[in-house]
Amino acid sequence: MKQCGIIILAAGSSSRMGKPKQLLEFDGMTLITHVSKIACQSKLYPVIAVLGANVDLIQANLDVPGLDIVINENWKEGMASSLLKGLNSMNEMYPHVDGVIILVGDQPHINNQHIDQLIDSQNKSGLPISACSYAGIMGTPALFHKTVFPELMLLKGDIGAKKIIKKRKQDVATVFFDKGVVDIDTLEDYENLINEKK
């Protein structure tokens, strides 16, 4: 890969949380700011955040230099629509990009080491996909070479990139990320995260 970008999926309505989880505080900043800063501090470019539900509120609280924000008007259709919006926006604005790392806005333990490891594992293996491994599954953060973009763009509903990773196991290099299993869907998840830091 010559140029790998990052897409952050953060368009969901946080229905199980009852309030926008993107704006929950973590490490002195909101979750979406935390993930966006890490992405923008990486050596990768461009970094696109896909917003949808509560967009005005989230955008007003998201000021990260180097971050492109795009709005998924169809966020109610599920995660696949945000992935499609992000990929289409990247292809339009940055046609030279030949790989993308997909991040989600609610994995608080992501850091730049994981991003670097995904790139290294893809380079060394020559495989079109590298994905993080945790709790017996492979998932985001995950890197996809442009040869996989057409498959990603065919996804529908509330199905993310994990479907492609599962289907093409033989094409996936893995990076161990034990805390990748921690994501924030409910108030209990968030309370556990805060208590863990005390």
N, C-alpha and C positions, 0 to 999 in steps of 0.2 A: 504494500500500500504506500502511495506517495502522500496522500492527504486524508487523514481520518478525522471526522467531525464527531460531535456529541449531540444527541437528542435527549432532553429530559422530559419525561412524560409526567405532567402535573395538572391534568385537566379535570380530574374526577371531582365529584360533589361531596366526597367523604360522608356518604349516607349513614354508615355505621358509627361514625364519630359524632355526628350531629352538629359539627362546625367544621370549617375548612382546616383540614390537618396540615395543609401547606403552611399555615400561619402559626402553628404550634412552636413554642420557644424551645430551642435546643442549642446548648453551647453559646448562649448570649445572642442568638439570632433565630430567625424563623427556619423551619425545616427546609423550605424551598430555597431560601437564601444560602443556607449551609451547603446544600447539594450543588447549587449554581456556582458558588465561589470555588468549590473544589474543582468543578468542571472547567471553569475559566482559568484556574491556576495551572491546569495541565498544559502540556505543550501542544494540545490539539486545538484545531480551529476548523470550522466555526462551532459555536455552542448555541444550540437553539432550545429554548424552553417552550413547551406546548401547554398553554393555559386554556381553560374552558369555563367550568362552573366558577362562580364568584370572581370572575376575571378582574373587575374594577378594583375590588378590595385587595386581591393578591398583587396585582400590578402596582398598586399604590405603595405596597410594602416590599417591592422587589427592585432594588437598584444595584445591580452588579455590573461593573464595567466589562464590556466585551460580550455581554449576553444579548442574543437576539430573541425577542419574544414573538411568537405567532399564536393566533387565537383559533382554536378548533370550535367552530360554531356547532359542530355535530357531536359534541362530547357525550351527549346522552346515548349515543349509539355504542359506546364502550371504548375500551382501551385501543382496539385496532384502529378506530377512526383517528385517534391522536397520533398513532404511529404513522399512518398514511399522511396526515397533515404535516408532520415533521419531515418525513422523507420527501414529499412533494416540494415543500418549502426549501429544503436543502438542495434538491436537484435544480430548482429554479434560480436560487440566489447564488449557489456555489456549485456549478456543474462539474468542477474538477474533482470533487470529493469522491474517493473510491473505497471508502469504508466508513462505518459509523458505529459508535458505542451508544447503546441504549441504557440510560439511567432512569430510575424512577424517583419521584420526589419524596418518598417516605422510607428510604433505607438510610437511617442516620449514621451508620458506621462506615459508610463508603469513604475512601480516601484516595489520594493520588497514586499510592502504591498499587491499588487494585487496577487502576486505569493503565498504569505502566505494565503490569503483569499481563493484562489482556493483550496488549500490543505485542509484547515479547513472545507470548505463547503462540500467537497467530503467526508471527514472523518465523519463529523456529520450526513450527509444525508444517507451515505451508497450507494449513487447512482454512476453509473459508469462514469458519466461525470459531470464536473462543468465548467461553461462558464461565461464570462463577459457579462454584459447586458448594452446596451447603445442605445439611440435613437430608442427604441422600437424593437431592434433586440438582438440576442444572438450570440456572436462570440468570436474571439481571443482577448486576451489570453484565452485558454481553456485547461482543463485537461481531459485526457482520461485514464481510467483503461485499463490494457492489454486485457481485454475481448472485448474491442472495436477495438483493433489493426487490426484484419482481415477485418473489414468494412472499416477502413481508407485506408487500402492497396488496396482496390478495386476501389477507386476513380480514375477518369480519367479527362484529360483535365485541363481547368483553373478553376477547382472547388476545393475549399479547404474543411476544416473540418466543415464549416458551414452547409454543406449539411446533415451531420450526426446529428449535433445538432438539426437542424430543423426537421428531420425525427423522432428523438427520444426524443422529448420535455419532455415526462414523465420521462425520465431517466436523466434529467439535473438539477443540483443545480445551482443557479445563484449568481453572485457577481456583485454588481453595480459598474460600472467604467464609469462615465459620460464623461470623456475625451477620452475614447476608440474610440469614433466616429471620432476623429482627426487622419487621416492618410495622408501620403504625396504622392499624385499621380501626381500632377501638380506643376508648378512653382508658381501658385497662392496659392496653399495649403501651400507651403513652406514660401512664403512671409507673409501669414497670421500668421503662426507659429512664425516667427521672430518678427513680429509687436506686437504680443500678449505678448512677453517677455519684450518689451520696457517699 
